[in-house]
Amino acid sequence: MPDVPSVLLNNGNSIPQFGFGVFLVKPEETVEATTHALDAGYRHIDTAQMYGNEAEVGEAIAKSGIDRSEVFVTSKLNNGFHRPDDARAAFDLSLEVMNLDYLDLFLIHWPLPTRYDGDFVSTWQTLEEFYREGRARNIGVSNFQINHLNRLAGECDITPAVNQIEVHPYLVQDELRSYCAERQIAVEAWSPIARGKITDDPTISEIAGRHNKTNAQVVLRWHIQRGDIVFPKSTKPERIKENIDIFDFELGPEDVEAISNLDRGERTGPDPDTFDLIPD
C-alpha cells in the first residue's frame, strides 16, 4: 500500500494528496476502473454530477469492502443547478445515487459568472448549509479565479477548503496558487499531465530518464512536491498502478524549477471567466 501524504485543510480536516479521477470515464467502465484504483491503494475518488458516473463510483466503493471512513469521496455541482433549491435537490440526489450518507468534499464545479445574473454567492451559501448539516464534511469550489474568490470572501461566512483548478507544467497558475496558499485554500490540480501533452516534452523526458520513471510519474511527483492535490484518471489497470507509484523517489529543486519553467499560460480546458455551458 503506497504511503500517500495528506493535506491539512483550513477547517482542521485532511484530504489525501493523491487520488483517482473519473472525468470522461464512461459509466459502464467506472466500476471496474474505480475498483482497480481502490485495489492499487487509492483512497480518494473524484467525480462530479456532470460526469454521469456517480452511481458507479458509489457501487465500486460499496463492493470494495473498504470502510467508508477510509475513502475520501468528492463530487461537484452540475452547472444547471446553481439556484439554491436546485442545488439542494441535486446534492440530495448525489447522496442517493452513490448510496452515501455524506460526501467528504462537495464543490461548485464552475463559477459561471455570465449565468444566473452573475450570482454564485447564493450557490456557495447553499453549500454552507450542507457543511453545517454535516452532509458535506468539506466544501469548496472549482475553477474559481481570484476575483471570484474575493467575492466569496466579502459576502460569505465560510472560506472554501479547496479550489480545484487546471494546473500542469504548461499552466503553473502561480498567482492563483499563491492567493489560495495565503488563505489556506488547498489547490487541487485537474488536467495534471496536460491531457498527455507532456509525454514527448524533452525537458521532462530528460528528468524522467535520470529517475527511471515515466514522464507522467515525474509530472505527478512535481505536483506533489509543490503541494497540490492531484488525481489522474485512467481505465487501464497497469496505468492506474503506475500513476500512484511516485512515492519512492524525489525530484531535486533544479528538477522542480525546470518543469515549472515550462509554463506558457496554456489551457487545455475552458476559461473560467467565460465558460457557461449547461449540459442538456
Backbone bond lengths (Angstrom), bond angles and torsions (degrees), N, CA, C in turn:
res aa  C-N    CA-C-N  psi(-1)  N-CA   C-N-CA  omega(-1)  CA-C   N-CA-C  phi
1 M - - - 1.467 - - 1.527 109.59 -
2 P 1.329 118.81 120.58 1.465 120.11 179.58 1.525 111.97 -64.00
3 D 1.307 115.55 145.73 1.465 121.49 -179.89 1.532 108.14 -89.99
4 V 1.332 115.64 86.87 1.464 121.41 -176.89 1.531 109.37 -83.45
5 P 1.331 118.40 125.40 1.466 120.02 178.33 1.525 111.49 -71.01
6 S 1.313 115.35 163.30 1.463 121.83 176.25 1.518 109.76 -115.31
7 V 1.321 115.76 156.28 1.457 122.95 175.69 1.528 107.96 -111.21
8 L 1.322 116.40 131.59 1.463 121.58 178.45 1.523 109.44 -80.30
9 L 1.319 116.43 126.40 1.455 121.35 179.98 1.522 110.86 -89.30
10 N 1.337 116.30 167.84 1.466 120.40 -173.49 1.524 113.79 -72.66
11 N 1.337 117.25 -5.84 1.468 120.06 176.43 1.523 112.14 -104.49
12 G 1.324 116.91 7.46 1.461 121.51 179.10 1.507 114.71 93.23
13 N 1.323 118.14 -10.05 1.454 121.37 175.46 1.527 109.83 -81.88
14 S 1.317 116.33 170.01 1.457 119.78 179.06 1.519 110.20 -129.55
15 I 1.333 115.49 159.95 1.461 122.68 -177.57 1.523 108.02 -136.63
16 P 1.328 118.91 135.87 1.465 119.92 174.85 1.529 110.32 -59.84
17 Q 1.326 115.68 135.74 1.465 119.25 -174.50 1.524 112.50 -77.26
18 F 1.316 116.83 -15.05 1.457 120.64 -179.20 1.523 109.05 -128.30
19 G 1.337 116.17 133.65 1.453 119.42 -177.78 1.512 112.30 -146.76
20 F 1.321 114.84 -169.28 1.461 122.69 -177.03 1.511 109.41 -120.32
21 G 1.342 117.17 125.19 1.447 121.98 179.04 1.512 111.88 -101.12
22 V 1.334 116.78 146.38 1.468 120.68 -179.12 1.526 111.88 -120.48
23 F 1.325 117.41 23.37 1.461 121.41 173.56 1.529 109.64 -60.84
24 L 1.340 116.00 129.50 1.459 123.69 179.48 1.537 113.58 65.98
25 V 1.330 117.28 11.43 1.460 119.62 171.53 1.530 107.32 -84.59
26 K 1.322 116.75 123.54 1.457 120.59 -177.05 1.528 109.89 -63.21
27 P 1.338 117.31 143.28 1.465 119.22 179.38 1.523 113.25 -50.74
28 E 1.330 117.11 -40.43 1.458 119.93 -177.64 1.527 113.04 -71.01
29 E 1.329 117.30 -11.94 1.462 121.37 177.34 1.525 112.62 -105.65
30 T 1.325 116.86 -7.45 1.467 120.78 -169.61 1.517 112.79 -71.94
31 V 1.323 118.24 -41.36 1.473 119.54 -178.73 1.525 109.88 -60.47
32 E 1.328 115.82 -48.15 1.465 119.37 -178.20 1.527 111.52 -64.84
33 A 1.333 116.89 -44.89 1.470 119.62 -178.90 1.523 111.17 -63.77
34 T 1.322 116.69 -44.12 1.464 120.16 -179.65 1.516 110.74 -66.57
35 T 1.311 117.28 -36.04 1.465 121.20 176.58 1.520 110.66 -62.77
36 H 1.332 117.12 -43.87 1.472 120.31 176.91 1.530 110.09 -60.16
37 A 1.337 116.10 -41.04 1.471 119.38 -179.95 1.525 111.12 -63.84
38 L 1.305 117.21 -46.41 1.465 120.63 179.45 1.526 110.68 -62.19
39 D 1.334 116.42 -40.35 1.471 120.24 178.17 1.526 111.42 -64.34
40 A 1.346 116.53 -30.95 1.464 120.83 -178.50 1.526 112.51 -81.91
41 G 1.327 116.89 -5.86 1.463 120.01 176.82 1.501 115.80 110.25
42 Y 1.329 117.78 1.23 1.466 120.15 175.92 1.530 108.42 -68.00
43 R 1.328 115.39 138.11 1.464 120.57 176.68 1.525 111.28 -132.80
44 H 1.318 116.14 24.34 1.456 123.00 179.30 1.525 106.14 -142.68
45 I 1.334 116.63 117.03 1.461 121.88 -177.64 1.527 108.41 -119.38
46 D 1.339 116.24 129.68 1.463 122.22 -177.28 1.522 109.74 -115.40
47 T 1.340 116.25 115.57 1.452 121.88 176.86 1.526 108.67 -128.89
48 A 1.325 116.66 -170.21 1.460 121.67 179.91 1.520 108.77 -162.97
49 Q 1.316 115.72 154.55 1.455 119.58 176.62 1.520 111.30 -58.50
50 M 1.322 117.12 -39.28 1.462 120.82 -178.50 1.529 113.04 -69.66
51 Y 1.327 118.59 -17.53 1.457 120.23 -179.77 1.527 111.48 -75.08
52 G 1.324 117.20 -22.09 1.452 120.57 178.00 1.516 114.79 73.08
53 N 1.339 117.39 18.22 1.465 119.44 -177.57 1.532 113.45 -131.86
54 E 1.331 116.42 22.72 1.460 119.36 178.47 1.526 111.73 -59.85
55 A 1.333 116.41 -44.74 1.470 119.96 -177.35 1.519 110.82 -58.80
56 E 1.328 115.99 -40.68 1.463 120.37 -177.66 1.534 111.38 -70.52
57 V 1.325 117.07 -34.33 1.469 119.93 173.55 1.523 109.43 -61.81
58 G 1.336 116.69 -47.31 1.454 120.39 178.39 1.514 112.20 -59.77
59 E 1.333 116.42 -39.51 1.472 120.56 179.44 1.522 110.89 -63.60
60 A 1.332 117.00 -43.85 1.461 120.73 -179.52 1.528 110.95 -62.99
61 I 1.324 116.72 -41.29 1.464 120.19 179.32 1.519 110.23 -64.13
62 A 1.334 116.90 -43.78 1.466 120.97 -179.70 1.531 110.77 -62.66
63 K 1.327 117.01 -41.19 1.462 121.23 -177.79 1.527 112.60 -72.80
64 S 1.322 116.67 -21.59 1.465 120.54 -173.66 1.520 113.44 -67.93
65 G 1.328 115.59 -26.75 1.459 119.30 -175.46 1.514 113.49 78.52
66 I 1.325 116.87 0.06 1.467 120.94 177.68 1.520 108.69 -77.24
67 D 1.308 116.94 137.06 1.454 120.41 179.97 1.528 110.37 -58.92
68 R 1.327 115.65 136.51 1.474 120.36 -177.56 1.517 111.56 -53.15
69 S 1.314 118.10 -37.09 1.466 121.01 -176.59 1.523 112.84 -66.09
70 E 1.333 117.44 -14.02 1.452 121.26 -177.03 1.526 113.15 -95.44
71 V 1.335 116.90 -4.80 1.466 120.51 -178.81 1.524 109.09 -116.56
72 F 1.317 116.27 121.31 1.465 122.97 179.83 1.528 107.92 -89.79
73 V 1.338 116.45 117.07 1.464 121.09 -173.95 1.527 110.47 -114.96
74 T 1.317 115.85 126.35 1.464 123.15 178.46 1.522 109.67 -114.66
75 S 1.335 116.69 139.33 1.455 121.31 165.59 1.526 108.80 -138.17
76 K 1.348 115.08 173.45 1.457 120.17 -172.66 1.523 110.07 -138.35
77 L 1.313 114.96 149.54 1.461 122.07 -177.05 1.525 110.83 -74.01
78 N 1.322 116.31 130.34 1.456 121.93 175.87 1.532 110.33 -62.50
79 N 1.325 116.67 142.34 1.467 121.27 -178.19 1.524 113.32 -59.07
80 G 1.308 118.00 -24.88 1.457 120.47 -177.81 1.511 114.52 -80.67
81 F 1.328 117.67 0.50 1.464 120.57 -171.78 1.526 113.06 -125.87
82 H 1.322 117.50 39.04 1.456 120.27 -178.15 1.529 113.43 -75.53
83 R 1.320 117.98 -27.91 1.461 118.92 179.05 1.531 108.83 -61.57
84 P 1.346 118.23 140.21 1.470 120.01 -172.38 1.513 115.36 -50.20
85 D 1.328 119.00 -48.14 1.466 119.64 -179.39 1.520 111.52 -64.99
86 D 1.326 116.49 -37.17 1.460 120.04 177.54 1.532 110.44 -66.33
87 A 1.328 116.22 -40.26 1.466 120.22 179.31 1.525 110.76 -64.20
88 R 1.314 116.90 -39.75 1.473 120.19 178.42 1.525 110.73 -62.27
89 A 1.322 116.63 -46.26 1.461 120.66 -179.41 1.534 110.66 -64.97
90 A 1.323 116.85 -40.06 1.463 120.67 -178.97 1.524 110.85 -66.80
91 F 1.325 116.89 -40.20 1.463 120.38 178.82 1.525 110.46 -64.97
92 D 1.332 116.36 -43.68 1.463 120.21 177.45 1.525 110.63 -58.15
93 L 1.327 116.17 -41.09 1.456 120.22 -178.65 1.529 111.23 -67.21
94 S 1.330 117.10 -38.39 1.464 119.78 176.97 1.528 110.73 -58.25
95 L 1.324 116.72 -47.50 1.463 119.68 178.38 1.521 110.82 -61.23
96 E 1.323 115.90 -39.93 1.467 119.98 -177.69 1.525 111.26 -65.24
97 V 1.349 117.39 -50.29 1.462 118.99 -175.09 1.521 112.06 -70.94
98 M 1.333 116.94 -26.65 1.459 119.90 178.05 1.527 111.98 -87.44
99 N 1.337 115.74 -7.85 1.465 122.06 -179.21 1.531 110.89 57.15
100 L 1.335 114.69 47.37 1.457 121.79 -179.37 1.523 110.10 -122.97
101 D 1.320 115.70 151.14 1.461 121.06 176.33 1.519 111.92 -85.97
102 Y 1.324 116.09 -22.01 1.469 120.69 -178.83 1.514 108.90 -155.61
103 L 1.326 116.22 160.40 1.457 122.69 168.73 1.523 108.49 -108.05
104 D 1.309 115.89 143.67 1.464 119.14 177.53 1.522 111.29 -72.77
105 L 1.330 116.60 -29.78 1.464 121.00 179.32 1.522 108.79 -152.32
106 F 1.329 115.43 132.55 1.466 120.42 175.94 1.514 107.54 -129.20
107 L 1.343 115.64 131.82 1.458 121.76 -173.69 1.522 111.84 -121.04
108 I 1.329 116.37 149.94 1.463 121.03 160.85 1.524 105.70 -76.13
109 H 1.327 116.68 121.17 1.468 119.90 -170.31 1.533 112.60 -68.72
110 W 1.333 117.48 -43.73 1.468 122.45 178.53 1.530 108.73 -141.47
111 P 1.329 117.82 147.17 1.470 119.26 -179.89 1.524 113.58 -71.02
112 L 1.324 117.94 -30.68 1.470 123.17 179.13 1.540 112.05 51.04
113 P 1.326 118.37 56.13 1.465 120.05 -175.64 1.522 114.62 -65.14
114 T 1.330 117.18 -16.77 1.472 119.33 178.17 1.528 112.31 -96.19
115 R 1.319 117.35 3.20 1.461 122.78 177.53 1.525 110.00 -112.90
116 Y 1.312 116.35 166.41 1.468 122.25 173.26 1.530 111.98 53.40
117 D 1.312 116.74 35.92 1.471 122.06 -177.66 1.527 111.67 56.02
118 G 1.310 115.34 29.93 1.464 119.75 179.14 1.515 114.15 73.73
119 D 1.333 117.60 12.98 1.465 120.83 -174.35 1.523 111.55 -96.82
120 F 1.329 115.52 97.26 1.465 119.50 167.79 1.528 110.37 -105.64
121 V 1.348 116.37 -1.49 1.462 120.85 179.98 1.535 110.85 -68.43
122 S 1.331 117.22 -46.96 1.464 119.03 179.73 1.527 110.76 -65.11
123 T 1.330 116.89 -29.35 1.460 120.47 175.55 1.525 109.61 -64.96
124 W 1.328 115.70 -46.59 1.466 119.52 179.08 1.532 110.71 -62.86
125 Q 1.306 117.34 -40.43 1.465 120.09 179.39 1.527 111.04 -63.04
126 T 1.329 117.50 -29.09 1.461 120.87 175.28 1.528 110.55 -70.36
127 L 1.329 116.94 -39.56 1.469 119.32 174.51 1.529 111.08 -63.17
128 E 1.328 116.79 -33.31 1.463 119.22 175.68 1.535 110.38 -59.67
129 E 1.325 117.29 -35.09 1.469 120.70 176.42 1.532 110.17 -60.33
130 F 1.335 116.02 -47.57 1.467 120.13 -178.33 1.531 110.24 -59.82
131 Y 1.326 115.71 -38.27 1.465 120.57 -179.90 1.526 110.86 -66.98
132 R 1.302 116.34 -45.94 1.475 119.61 -179.06 1.529 111.44 -65.56
133 E 1.320 116.14 -30.88 1.466 120.64 178.08 1.528 112.25 -76.17
134 G 1.330 117.32 -14.67 1.453 121.34 -178.03 1.513 114.02 83.51
135 R 1.316 117.33 3.50 1.466 119.74 -179.76 1.526 111.59 -83.06
136 A 1.310 117.04 -17.34 1.465 123.32 167.64 1.528 105.50 -123.46
137 R 1.310 116.44 111.81 1.465 120.12 -176.19 1.531 111.43 -67.35
138 N 1.324 115.36 -27.89 1.462 122.20 177.06 1.524 107.53 -144.80
139 I 1.330 116.68 150.01 1.458 121.06 177.52 1.525 109.00 -130.93
140 G 1.317 114.56 151.42 1.454 118.77 -178.88 1.516 110.95 -161.42
141 V 1.307 114.42 -166.61 1.462 121.16 -177.27 1.524 108.65 -132.22
142 S 1.314 114.68 167.83 1.454 120.89 178.16 1.527 108.08 -138.81
143 N 1.314 115.67 135.55 1.461 121.99 178.40 1.533 113.48 66.72
144 F 1.319 117.69 25.06 1.461 120.85 177.53 1.523 109.60 -87.28
145 Q 1.331 115.12 131.32 1.451 122.55 175.90 1.529 109.55 -87.78
146 I 1.333 115.91 175.45 1.463 119.79 -177.59 1.527 111.33 -59.50
147 N 1.335 117.11 -41.83 1.466 118.80 -179.03 1.523 111.50 -64.51
148 H 1.315 117.93 -34.53 1.466 120.74 177.87 1.531 110.51 -68.52
149 L 1.327 115.88 -42.82 1.463 120.09 179.93 1.522 111.43 -66.72
150 N 1.322 117.06 -37.60 1.465 120.17 177.42 1.523 110.96 -61.14
151 R 1.311 115.97 -37.63 1.457 118.93 179.87 1.530 110.79 -66.38
152 L 1.319 117.39 -42.77 1.462 119.47 176.87 1.527 110.65 -61.60
153 A 1.329 116.54 -41.14 1.461 120.14 -178.86 1.523 111.34 -61.76
154 G 1.340 116.44 -34.48 1.457 120.11 -177.55 1.516 114.62 -82.27
155 E 1.359 117.37 -20.51 1.455 119.55 -171.74 1.525 114.89 -122.34
156 C 1.323 117.98 -4.27 1.464 120.11 -174.16 1.525 111.20 -127.13
157 D 1.327 115.73 167.19 1.458 121.61 -174.85 1.524 113.50 -90.38
158 I 1.317 117.09 -34.82 1.461 121.23 -171.07 1.528 110.12 -110.29
159 T 1.319 115.69 130.72 1.460 120.99 174.84 1.520 109.35 -78.35
160 P 1.323 118.63 133.26 1.474 119.11 177.09 1.522 111.33 -53.39
161 A 1.320 115.88 140.08 1.460 120.26 176.76 1.518 110.93 -76.95
162 V 1.330 115.81 -27.57 1.464 121.93 -172.09 1.523 109.53 -142.93
163 N 1.325 116.01 146.68 1.463 122.16 166.01 1.525 107.06 -127.56
164 Q 1.318 115.97 113.80 1.459 120.95 -179.71 1.535 108.54 -93.19
165 I 1.329 116.37 116.09 1.461 121.28 -173.09 1.531 110.39 -134.61
166 E 1.316 115.24 161.97 1.459 118.93 175.25 1.532 109.30 -71.65
167 V 1.329 115.91 122.98 1.467 121.86 177.47 1.528 108.34 -144.64
168 H 1.310 115.60 133.14 1.466 122.06 175.10 1.531 106.86 -165.33
169 P 1.322 118.84 177.34 1.471 119.19 -175.86 1.522 115.10 -59.63
170 Y 1.327 118.56 -21.38 1.460 120.72 179.86 1.528 112.16 -97.15
171 L 1.330 116.38 -0.52 1.469 122.41 176.37 1.524 107.02 -149.86
172 V 1.328 116.35 81.69 1.466 119.93 -170.29 1.530 113.54 -79.37
173 Q 1.336 117.21 -19.84 1.470 121.73 172.38 1.531 113.45 58.08
174 D 1.322 117.78 38.36 1.460 119.80 -174.30 1.528 113.35 -62.48
175 E 1.333 118.18 -38.26 1.463 119.36 -179.15 1.518 111.31 -64.90
176 L 1.316 117.00 -46.63 1.463 120.79 179.73 1.524 111.01 -68.26
177 R 1.325 117.06 -38.83 1.468 119.88 177.81 1.519 110.91 -64.27
178 S 1.325 117.64 -39.00 1.467 120.60 178.48 1.527 111.12 -65.78
179 Y 1.326 115.98 -42.56 1.461 120.71 176.69 1.527 109.95 -56.64
180 C 1.327 116.03 -47.01 1.464 119.95 -179.27 1.529 111.10 -65.35
181 A 1.315 117.26 -40.99 1.464 120.58 -179.89 1.522 111.43 -60.77
182 E 1.325 116.91 -40.36 1.467 120.71 179.82 1.526 111.65 -62.93
183 R 1.315 116.89 -25.57 1.471 122.02 -177.51 1.526 112.37 -108.10
184 Q 1.319 115.52 11.31 1.468 122.60 179.36 1.531 111.91 56.71
185 I 1.313 115.80 37.36 1.465 121.93 172.70 1.524 106.88 -96.24
186 A 1.323 117.27 114.81 1.460 120.44 -179.12 1.526 109.89 -67.97
187 V 1.314 115.93 142.80 1.468 121.47 179.56 1.522 109.34 -103.11
188 E 1.322 114.89 127.06 1.453 121.63 170.71 1.522 107.97 -105.91
189 A 1.330 116.38 137.49 1.465 121.56 -175.72 1.521 110.58 -104.88
190 W 1.348 115.61 114.24 1.466 116.91 171.12 1.526 109.22 -98.34
191 S 1.329 115.53 160.80 1.470 122.22 -170.02 1.529 110.22 54.00
192 P 1.351 117.96 49.21 1.463 120.33 -169.71 1.524 114.82 -65.23
193 I 1.336 117.29 -25.23 1.464 119.31 177.50 1.532 111.01 -111.69
194 A 1.345 115.55 26.40 1.472 122.47 175.68 1.524 111.40 55.03
195 R 1.330 114.52 41.86 1.473 121.17 179.98 1.531 111.76 52.40
196 G 1.334 114.50 40.57 1.463 120.71 175.05 1.509 115.47 86.96
197 K 1.330 118.18 -2.65 1.462 120.26 -176.84 1.520 113.39 -65.79
198 I 1.338 116.28 -19.51 1.469 119.67 -178.33 1.526 112.25 -79.31
199 T 1.317 116.85 -7.01 1.469 120.72 -172.78 1.525 112.68 -58.47
200 D 1.325 116.81 -38.16 1.463 120.39 -176.13 1.523 113.14 -107.50
201 D 1.325 116.92 13.69 1.466 118.97 -178.49 1.534 109.86 -70.38
202 P 1.330 118.96 124.02 1.468 120.18 -175.51 1.529 113.82 -65.26
203 T 1.323 117.29 -35.48 1.465 119.73 178.81 1.519 110.40 -63.90
204 I 1.319 116.16 -46.99 1.461 120.74 -179.33 1.526 110.12 -68.64
205 S 1.323 117.38 -37.66 1.465 120.84 179.02 1.525 111.25 -62.01
206 E 1.320 116.59 -39.86 1.473 120.07 179.53 1.527 110.58 -64.20
207 I 1.319 116.18 -43.67 1.466 120.51 178.84 1.526 110.21 -65.34
208 A 1.327 116.29 -42.42 1.460 120.64 179.63 1.522 111.10 -61.10
209 G 1.326 116.25 -41.47 1.456 119.53 179.28 1.518 112.67 -60.89
210 R 1.317 116.73 -40.90 1.470 120.29 179.69 1.522 112.49 -66.49
211 H 1.318 116.73 -30.05 1.465 120.33 -178.34 1.527 112.67 -98.48
212 N 1.326 116.56 0.57 1.465 121.29 -178.47 1.529 111.33 56.30
213 K 1.320 115.06 44.43 1.463 122.54 178.56 1.527 108.90 -130.47
214 T 1.315 116.62 166.94 1.460 120.51 175.89 1.523 109.83 -80.24
215 N 1.318 115.82 164.44 1.469 119.92 176.42 1.522 110.89 -58.76
216 A 1.333 116.21 -42.24 1.464 119.43 -179.42 1.518 110.97 -63.04
217 Q 1.314 117.79 -42.51 1.469 120.39 179.13 1.526 111.23 -62.07
218 V 1.322 116.22 -40.35 1.466 119.79 179.52 1.524 110.83 -64.48
219 V 1.326 116.89 -42.74 1.468 119.09 -179.04 1.532 110.68 -70.10
220 L 1.298 118.31 -37.98 1.468 119.91 176.23 1.532 110.34 -63.48
221 R 1.320 116.41 -38.78 1.469 120.11 177.02 1.531 110.51 -65.84
222 W 1.321 116.86 -37.90 1.476 121.46 175.84 1.519 110.36 -57.68
223 H 1.325 117.19 -44.42 1.466 120.64 176.62 1.535 110.89 -59.12
224 I 1.310 116.07 -48.28 1.465 120.65 -177.12 1.523 110.18 -59.51
225 Q 1.317 117.62 -45.75 1.468 120.47 -177.63 1.522 112.54 -69.97
226 R 1.323 118.05 -23.83 1.461 120.86 175.41 1.524 111.74 -82.73
227 G 1.330 116.97 -8.56 1.460 120.18 175.03 1.510 115.31 98.88
228 D 1.342 118.00 1.84 1.455 120.23 -179.50 1.527 111.24 -81.51
229 I 1.315 115.41 153.29 1.463 123.03 172.71 1.523 106.71 -89.95
230 V 1.315 116.98 135.66 1.459 119.64 -172.46 1.521 109.82 -137.09
231 F 1.344 116.99 146.78 1.476 121.27 -178.03 1.531 109.47 -147.78
232 P 1.324 117.29 80.37 1.462 120.65 177.89 1.523 110.94 -63.71
233 K 1.314 115.97 157.21 1.465 119.72 178.70 1.522 110.23 -122.96
234 S 1.323 115.35 148.77 1.447 122.62 173.72 1.528 107.30 -165.38
235 T 1.304 116.05 156.42 1.462 120.17 172.74 1.525 111.23 -107.44
236 K 1.317 117.88 -1.97 1.460 122.20 -178.18 1.528 109.80 -92.13
237 P 1.331 118.05 121.62 1.474 120.37 -177.37 1.523 113.53 -54.21
238 E 1.343 117.10 -41.02 1.460 119.38 -178.11 1.525 111.44 -67.45
239 R 1.345 117.38 -35.05 1.462 120.48 178.34 1.528 110.73 -73.60
240 I 1.320 117.02 -36.95 1.467 121.20 176.97 1.534 109.99 -58.94
241 K 1.335 116.37 -44.20 1.471 120.40 178.10 1.522 111.09 -68.38
242 E 1.317 116.52 -40.69 1.464 121.03 -178.82 1.520 111.45 -62.88
243 N 1.320 116.73 -40.81 1.463 120.24 -176.28 1.522 112.36 -61.97
244 I 1.321 117.35 -36.11 1.467 119.47 -177.06 1.525 112.07 -86.40
245 D 1.314 116.77 -4.97 1.466 121.64 -179.45 1.527 110.31 -85.81
246 I 1.324 115.42 61.00 1.474 119.48 -176.16 1.529 111.82 -128.80
247 F 1.316 116.26 13.27 1.461 119.16 -175.37 1.526 112.74 -107.57
248 D 1.343 115.80 17.19 1.458 120.83 178.14 1.523 111.85 -114.52
249 F 1.334 116.90 12.82 1.459 120.13 176.66 1.524 108.71 -150.99
250 E 1.315 115.72 166.57 1.468 120.89 -179.12 1.523 109.01 -139.98
251 L 1.322 115.10 136.94 1.455 120.48 175.28 1.519 109.82 -78.75
252 G 1.312 116.62 143.01 1.447 120.22 173.75 1.519 110.73 -75.84
253 P 1.349 117.70 161.53 1.468 120.24 179.28 1.527 112.67 -55.38
254 E 1.334 116.70 -34.31 1.461 119.89 -179.86 1.531 110.96 -69.96
255 D 1.331 116.81 -30.97 1.464 120.49 177.06 1.528 110.41 -69.40
256 V 1.326 115.70 -46.00 1.462 120.31 178.86 1.523 110.53 -59.62
257 E 1.335 116.30 -42.85 1.465 120.58 -179.94 1.521 111.37 -65.54
258 A 1.321 116.58 -41.66 1.467 120.17 -178.40 1.524 110.89 -63.42
259 I 1.318 116.55 -40.07 1.464 119.58 178.67 1.524 110.37 -69.48
260 S 1.316 117.04 -42.04 1.467 120.67 178.95 1.521 111.65 -62.16
261 N 1.318 116.29 -32.22 1.467 120.60 -178.93 1.533 113.19 -72.55
262 L 1.318 117.04 -4.83 1.464 120.76 176.01 1.531 111.57 -78.00
263 D 1.310 116.83 -5.85 1.473 121.50 -177.35 1.523 111.48 -53.83
264 R 1.331 114.57 132.53 1.459 119.90 174.22 1.524 111.00 -139.19
265 G 1.324 116.26 18.54 1.460 120.50 176.83 1.510 113.62 62.83
266 E 1.314 116.68 31.44 1.473 121.66 -172.10 1.525 110.98 -100.82
267 R 1.310 115.70 115.95 1.469 120.66 176.92 1.527 110.91 -86.32
268 T 1.325 115.40 147.63 1.467 120.40 168.14 1.528 110.26 -99.92
269 G 1.336 116.39 -14.29 1.453 121.71 -178.59 1.517 111.70 -120.96
270 P 1.343 116.70 -171.51 1.462 121.04 -175.55 1.527 113.67 -71.06
271 D 1.320 114.49 163.10 1.466 122.79 174.07 1.531 108.14 -81.90
272 P 1.329 118.43 120.56 1.473 120.39 -177.77 1.523 114.47 -61.25
273 D 1.332 118.28 -21.19 1.459 120.20 179.96 1.525 112.89 -77.92
274 T 1.342 116.75 -16.55 1.465 119.66 -177.24 1.532 113.36 -124.10
275 F 1.324 117.47 -17.54 1.467 120.15 -176.21 1.525 109.75 -63.14
276 D 1.348 116.32 129.38 1.464 119.32 -176.46 1.514 112.92 -141.76
277 L 1.328 117.77 21.92 1.456 120.93 -176.80 1.528 111.78 -66.35
278 I 1.316 115.70 130.08 1.461 122.35 169.64 1.513 106.70 -117.79
279 P 1.338 117.74 111.34 1.472 120.58 -175.54 1.514 112.19 -60.83
280 D 1.316 115.35 152.06 1.464 121.25 175.99 1.527 110.20 -68.08
